[in-house]
């Protein structure tokens, strides 16, 4: 039986038990504050990040893993007797991590299969879970890669920033837009399309924004293509749990879980952000 490693980044927010069970190696994304660079889940916890974000006078930046770190990992895996690795990374529309993985793979003679998830968070977890299951059934690596690439085209992730203040600080919206949104209680619905984030809707009130997102879920549920959904959030577990309970009441057959988003999402979307994600089958 082949010895296979999985590589991903902290955008996936994988459970530690799953990481240990399935030979998953997680490359940390980083947050750059004026006082230094902090690797997600290593140098900075979620709680510490949001404490620093609230106190920051200058908005932090995000940074991808260094290509040298990838090369070192590939060489380490080869020396430990792994036959190959599948490297699933945050959408190339948001980060250069996938392109760096492709370049790093060419710099070693280890068999690495980089995959662009075209998304982030919960759908990435489902892709890795599906891949490990396929390998356990004896599927070839080409079949596994093809399945994950197909899943990437059927994945959904949206989020609703609690305000536009952090989007303004990170340069995504103007000060006027942020001011007016706060005064008029305007909410944005941001979603992934073809691997990039786009503003899907601009509505008055958080309730309308959530209804817009749930409408997409209702369509998917009516087609019978969704069995599991995640309520995503940026340090807003209380609201996420409320939304989860509402979904369970409307869709009693649906499996719903609450998933924290990477702090790199928090850098841009801000604390309090909530959203939904799933993979259609």
Secondary structure by P-SEA (a helix, b strand, c coil): ccbbbbbbcccccccaaaaaacbbbbbbbbbbcccccccccccccaaaaaaaaaacccccccccccaaaaaaaaaaaaaacccbbbbbbccccccaaaaaaaaaaaacccbbbbbccccccaaaaaaaaaaaaaaaacccaaaaaaaaaaaaaabbbbbbbccaaaaaaaccccaaaaaaaaaabbbbbbbbcccccccccccccaaaaaaaaaaaaaaaaaacccccccccccccaaaaaaaaaaaaaacccbbbbbbbccccccccccccccbbbbbcc
